[in-house]
Amino acid sequence: MLVPFYQMTQAAEAVSAIFRAGIVPSALEFMERDAIDWTLQYKCFGDLGINDELKLIYVIEVDGNYQEVLFAEAEKIVQVVEAYAIDEVLYADTEEQKNKLWKLRRNVAEAVKQNTVYKEEDTVVPRYELPVLLKGIKEIGKKYGFVPFVTDMPEMGIYM
């Protein structure tokens, strides 16, 4: 599923909320707006129809052996994220749609390297501190005139 957020802080808070709800997705990865746009241009994906006001999207995947369990987990995730300022949640209904989302995600690093000074760092914070981390990164970038780009956060299973 693709979950688009209008506010980065709320998106960061949603990560902890999903886990607090007892859901452990097999993947939960996010992409900032610039990364999305750069990647769409870099690999000529075309327009995904993402609202220009959106700041960040999550690609969330659940897995298991029973379709009804997967649907229940996906619905529970939607119930959690609906407490935040989000746009319509999109579901990959086919293998082709799922692969397109993951292809977009896999090409982020190369697209970012084409558009910014890129330094990959491994940052580890507790999930509940993610909003503080993102805010701090943005403030530092603004102070020094950089467009900061959040990369790996493996302790949460979130990779940028």
Phi and psi restraints in degrees (value plus and minus 20) as a CYANA .aco file:
   2 LEU   PHI    -135.5   -95.5
   2 LEU   PSI     103.4   143.4
   3 VAL   PHI    -138.1   -98.1
   3 VAL   PSI      90.1   130.1
   4 PRO   PHI    -111.9   -71.9
   4 PRO   PSI     111.8   151.8
   5 PHE   PHI    -133.4   -93.4
   5 PHE   PSI     125.2   165.2
   6 TYR   PHI    -109.1   -69.1
   6 TYR   PSI     -41.9    -1.9
   7 GLN   PHI    -148.7  -108.7
   7 GLN   PSI     107.2   147.2
   8 MET   PHI     -83.2   -43.2
   8 MET   PSI     -61.1   -21.1
   9 THR   PHI     -81.1   -41.1
   9 THR   PSI     -63.7   -23.7
  10 GLN   PHI     -84.5   -44.5
  10 GLN   PSI     -58.5   -18.5
  11 ALA   PHI     -81.1   -41.1
  11 ALA   PSI     -62.2   -22.2
  12 ALA   PHI     -85.3   -45.3
  12 ALA   PSI     -60.2   -20.2
  13 GLU   PHI     -85.0   -45.0
  13 GLU   PSI     -53.0   -13.0
  14 ALA   PHI     -82.5   -42.5
  14 ALA   PSI     -49.5    -9.5
  15 VAL   PHI     -78.1   -38.1
  15 VAL   PSI     -72.4   -32.4
  16 SER   PHI     -82.6   -42.6
  16 SER   PSI     -58.5   -18.5
  17 ALA   PHI     -82.6   -42.6
  17 ALA   PSI     -58.7   -18.7
  18 ILE   PHI     -83.0   -43.0
  18 ILE   PSI     -66.2   -26.2
  19 PHE   PHI     -88.2   -48.2
  19 PHE   PSI     -58.8   -18.8
  20 ARG   PHI     -82.8   -42.8
  20 ARG   PSI     -47.7    -7.7
  21 ALA   PHI     -96.7   -56.7
  21 ALA   PSI     -20.0    20.0
  22 GLY   PHI      67.6   107.6
  22 GLY   PSI      -5.5    34.5
  23 ILE   PHI    -122.5   -82.5
  23 ILE   PSI     110.7   150.7
  24 VAL   PHI    -142.3  -102.3
  24 VAL   PSI      71.6   111.6
  25 PRO   PHI     -83.0   -43.0
  25 PRO   PSI     132.9   172.9
  26 SER   PHI     -92.8   -52.8
  26 SER   PSI     -43.9    -3.9
  27 ALA   PHI    -171.9  -131.9
  27 ALA   PSI     120.4   160.4
  28 LEU   PHI    -167.0  -127.0
  28 LEU   PSI      79.2   119.2
  29 GLU   PHI    -144.9  -104.9
  29 GLU   PSI     126.1   166.1
  30 PHE   PHI    -143.9  -103.9
  30 PHE   PSI     136.4   176.4
  31 MET   PHI    -154.9  -114.9
  31 MET   PSI     108.1   148.1
  32 GLU   PHI     -93.7   -53.7
  32 GLU   PSI     143.8   183.8
  33 ARG   PHI     -75.3   -35.3
  33 ARG   PSI     -70.0   -30.0
  34 ASP   PHI     -78.8   -38.8
  34 ASP   PSI     -62.5   -22.5
  35 ALA   PHI     -81.8   -41.8
  35 ALA   PSI     -60.3   -20.3
  36 ILE   PHI     -82.1   -42.1
  36 ILE   PSI     -72.1   -32.1
  37 ASP   PHI     -82.0   -42.0
  37 ASP   PSI     -65.6   -25.6
  38 TRP   PHI     -81.9   -41.9
  38 TRP   PSI     -60.4   -20.4
  39 THR   PHI     -89.6   -49.6
  39 THR   PSI     -59.4   -19.4
  40 LEU   PHI     -80.5   -40.5
  40 LEU   PSI     -60.8   -20.8
  41 GLN   PHI     -92.5   -52.5
  41 GLN   PSI     -62.8   -22.8
  42 TYR   PHI     -80.3   -40.3
  42 TYR   PSI     -63.7   -23.7
  43 LYS   PHI    -127.7   -87.7
  43 LYS   PSI      -8.9    31.1
  44 CYS   PHI      31.0    71.0
  44 CYS   PSI      30.2    70.2
  45 PHE   PHI     -92.7   -52.7
  45 PHE   PSI     -40.1    -0.1
  46 GLY   PHI      66.4   106.4
  46 GLY   PSI    -193.7  -153.7
  47 ASP   PHI    -107.6   -67.6
  47 ASP   PSI     107.8   147.8
  48 LEU   PHI    -106.8   -66.8
  48 LEU   PSI     -22.6    17.4
  49 GLY   PHI      56.1    96.1
  49 GLY   PSI       8.7    48.7
  50 ILE   PHI    -106.0   -66.0
  50 ILE   PSI     106.8   146.8
  51 ASN   PHI     -73.4   -33.4
  51 ASN   PSI     116.2   156.2
  52 ASP   PHI     -82.8   -42.8
  52 ASP   PSI     -42.2    -2.2
  53 GLU   PHI    -102.6   -62.6
  53 GLU   PSI     -31.1     8.9
  54 LEU   PHI     -90.1   -50.1
  54 LEU   PSI     119.9   159.9
  55 LYS   PHI    -119.4   -79.4
  55 LYS   PSI     -45.8    -5.8
  56 LEU   PHI    -182.1  -142.1
  56 LEU   PSI     127.5   167.5
  57 ILE   PHI    -146.1  -106.1
  57 ILE   PSI     129.0   169.0
  58 TYR   PHI    -126.8   -86.8
  58 TYR   PSI     119.7   159.7
  59 VAL   PHI    -126.3   -86.3
  59 VAL   PSI      97.1   137.1
  60 ILE   PHI    -140.7  -100.7
  60 ILE   PSI     113.1   153.1
  61 GLU   PHI    -148.1  -108.1
  61 GLU   PSI     116.8   156.8
  62 VAL   PHI    -136.5   -96.5
  62 VAL   PSI     131.5   171.5
  63 ASP   PHI    -162.2  -122.2
  63 ASP   PSI     145.2   185.2
  64 GLY   PHI     144.8   184.8
  64 GLY   PSI    -192.8  -152.8
  65 ASN   PHI    -116.9   -76.9
  65 ASN   PSI     -34.4     5.6
  66 TYR   PHI    -144.5  -104.5
  66 TYR   PSI     102.9   142.9
  67 GLN   PHI     -77.9   -37.9
  67 GLN   PSI     -59.4   -19.4
  68 GLU   PHI     -85.5   -45.5
  68 GLU   PSI     -51.8   -11.8
  69 VAL   PHI     -90.0   -50.0
  69 VAL   PSI     -62.0   -22.0
  70 LEU   PHI     -81.3   -41.3
  70 LEU   PSI     -65.6   -25.6
  71 PHE   PHI     -82.6   -42.6
  71 PHE   PSI     -59.7   -19.7
  72 ALA   PHI     -84.6   -44.6
  72 ALA   PSI     -62.4   -22.4
  73 GLU   PHI     -85.7   -45.7
  73 GLU   PSI     -62.4   -22.4
  74 ALA   PHI     -81.2   -41.2
  74 ALA   PSI     -63.0   -23.0
  75 GLU   PHI     -83.9   -43.9
  75 GLU   PSI     -58.2   -18.2
  76 LYS   PHI     -85.5   -45.5
  76 LYS   PSI     -60.0   -20.0
  77 ILE   PHI     -80.9   -40.9
  77 ILE   PSI     -65.1   -25.1
  78 VAL   PHI     -80.8   -40.8
  78 VAL   PSI     -63.3   -23.3
  79 GLN   PHI     -80.0   -40.0
  79 GLN   PSI     -57.8   -17.8
  80 VAL   PHI     -88.0   -48.0
  80 VAL   PSI     -69.9   -29.9
  81 VAL   PHI     -94.6   -54.6
  81 VAL   PSI     -37.8     2.2
  82 GLU   PHI     -86.9   -46.9
  82 GLU   PSI     -32.2     7.8
  83 ALA   PHI     -94.6   -54.6
  83 ALA   PSI     -27.7    12.3
  84 TYR   PHI    -134.9   -94.9
  84 TYR   PSI     150.2   190.2
  85 ALA   PHI     -97.8   -57.8
  85 ALA   PSI      75.9   115.9
  86 ILE   PHI    -144.6  -104.6
  86 ILE   PSI     144.1   184.1
  87 ASP   PHI    -118.9   -78.9
  87 ASP   PSI    -190.0  -150.0
  88 GLU   PHI     -82.9   -42.9
  88 GLU   PSI     111.7   151.7
  89 VAL   PHI     -97.1   -57.1
  89 VAL   PSI     111.7   151.7
  90 LEU   PHI    -128.9   -88.9
  90 LEU   PSI     118.7   158.7
  91 TYR   PHI    -130.5   -90.5
  91 TYR   PSI     119.2   159.2
  92 ALA   PHI    -103.3   -63.3
  92 ALA   PSI      82.5   122.5
  93 ASP   PHI    -101.7   -61.7
  93 ASP   PSI     -39.0     1.0
  94 THR   PHI    -147.4  -107.4
  94 THR   PSI     143.8   183.8
  95 GLU   PHI     -80.9   -40.9
  95 GLU   PSI     -58.3   -18.3
  96 GLU   PHI     -82.6   -42.6
  96 GLU   PSI     -63.9   -23.9
  97 GLN   PHI     -84.5   -44.5
  97 GLN   PSI     -62.7   -22.7
  98 LYS   PHI     -80.4   -40.4
  98 LYS   PSI     -66.2   -26.2
  99 ASN   PHI     -82.9   -42.9
  99 ASN   PSI     -55.7   -15.7
 100 LYS   PHI     -84.9   -44.9
 100 LYS   PSI     -62.2   -22.2
 101 LEU   PHI     -82.6   -42.6
 101 LEU   PSI     -65.7   -25.7
 102 TRP   PHI     -89.7   -49.7
 102 TRP   PSI     -52.1   -12.1
 103 LYS   PHI     -84.7   -44.7
 103 LYS   PSI     -62.6   -22.6
 104 LEU   PHI     -76.6   -36.6
 104 LEU   PSI     -69.9   -29.9
 105 ARG   PHI     -82.1   -42.1
 105 ARG   PSI     -62.2   -22.2
 106 ARG   PHI     -86.5   -46.5
 106 ARG   PSI     -41.9    -1.9
 107 ASN   PHI    -114.5   -74.5
 107 ASN   PSI     -17.6    22.4
 108 VAL   PHI     -79.9   -39.9
 108 VAL   PSI     -70.7   -30.7
 109 ALA   PHI     -77.7   -37.7
 109 ALA   PSI     -64.8   -24.8
 110 GLU   PHI     -85.3   -45.3
 110 GLU   PSI     -59.1   -19.1
 111 ALA   PHI     -85.7   -45.7
 111 ALA   PSI     -59.8   -19.8
 112 VAL   PHI     -85.8   -45.8
 112 VAL   PSI     -62.3   -22.3
 113 LYS   PHI     -79.5   -39.5
 113 LYS   PSI     -50.4   -10.4
 114 GLN   PHI     -95.8   -55.8
 114 GLN   PSI     -37.0     3.0
 115 ASN   PHI    -139.3   -99.3
 115 ASN   PSI     -29.6    10.4
 116 THR   PHI    -166.3  -126.3
 116 THR   PSI     151.9   191.9
 117 VAL   PHI     -95.5   -55.5
 117 VAL   PSI     105.8   145.8
 118 TYR   PHI    -139.0   -99.0
 118 TYR   PSI     103.3   143.3
 119 LYS   PHI    -154.0  -114.0
 119 LYS   PSI      94.7   134.7
 120 GLU   PHI    -104.1   -64.1
 120 GLU   PSI     108.3   148.3
 121 GLU   PHI    -149.5  -109.5
 121 GLU   PSI     128.3   168.3
 122 ASP   PHI    -121.6   -81.6
 122 ASP   PSI      88.4   128.4
 123 THR   PHI    -127.8   -87.8
 123 THR   PSI     111.6   151.6
 124 VAL   PHI    -143.8  -103.8
 124 VAL   PSI     101.5   141.5
 125 VAL   PHI    -161.3  -121.3
 125 VAL   PSI     135.4   175.4
 126 PRO   PHI     -82.1   -42.1
 126 PRO   PSI     130.0   170.0
 127 ARG   PHI     -71.3   -31.3
 127 ARG   PSI     -61.0   -21.0
 128 TYR   PHI     -88.9   -48.9
 128 TYR   PSI     -35.6     4.4
 129 GLU   PHI    -112.6   -72.6
 129 GLU   PSI     -22.2    17.8
 130 LEU   PHI     -75.4   -35.4
 130 LEU   PSI     -63.8   -23.8
 131 PRO   PHI     -78.8   -38.8
 131 PRO   PSI     -58.8   -18.8
 132 VAL   PHI     -85.9   -45.9
 132 VAL   PSI     -63.9   -23.9
 133 LEU   PHI     -80.0   -40.0
 133 LEU   PSI     -70.4   -30.4
 134 LEU   PHI     -81.6   -41.6
 134 LEU   PSI     -61.6   -21.6
 135 LYS   PHI     -82.1   -42.1
 135 LYS   PSI     -64.6   -24.6
 136 GLY   PHI     -82.9   -42.9
 136 GLY   PSI     -62.1   -22.1
 137 ILE   PHI     -82.0   -42.0
 137 ILE   PSI     -64.1   -24.1
 138 LYS   PHI     -83.7   -43.7
 138 LYS   PSI     -61.4   -21.4
 139 GLU   PHI     -84.8   -44.8
 139 GLU   PSI     -62.8   -22.8
 140 ILE   PHI     -83.2   -43.2
 140 ILE   PSI     -65.4   -25.4
 141 GLY   PHI     -80.1   -40.1
 141 GLY   PSI     -62.6   -22.6
 142 LYS   PHI     -83.8   -43.8
 142 LYS   PSI     -63.5   -23.5
 143 LYS   PHI     -78.9   -38.9
 143 LYS   PSI     -59.9   -19.9
 144 TYR   PHI    -122.9   -82.9
 144 TYR   PSI     -13.7    26.3
 145 GLY   PHI      57.4    97.4
 145 GLY   PSI       1.7    41.7
 146 PHE   PHI    -120.9   -80.9
 146 PHE   PSI     136.2   176.2
 147 VAL   PHI    -118.0   -78.0
 147 VAL   PSI      75.2   115.2
 148 PRO   PHI     -88.0   -48.0
 148 PRO   PSI     126.4   166.4
 149 PHE   PHI    -153.2  -113.2
 149 PHE   PSI      95.5   135.5
 150 VAL   PHI     -93.3   -53.3
 150 VAL   PSI     111.6   151.6
 151 THR   PHI    -130.7   -90.7
 151 THR   PSI    -131.6   -91.6
 152 ASP   PHI    -102.8   -62.8
 152 ASP   PSI     117.4   157.4
 153 MET   PHI    -158.0  -118.0
 153 MET   PSI      48.8    88.8
 154 PRO   PHI     -86.2   -46.2
 154 PRO   PSI     -42.3    -2.3
 155 GLU   PHI     -85.2   -45.2
 155 GLU   PSI     -37.4     2.6
 156 MET   PHI    -127.0   -87.0
 156 MET   PSI     -22.8    17.2
 157 GLY   PHI      53.6    93.6
 157 GLY   PSI       1.9    41.9
 158 ILE   PHI    -129.5   -89.5
 158 ILE   PSI     104.9   144.9
 159 TYR   PHI    -146.9  -106.9
 159 TYR   PSI     121.2   161.2
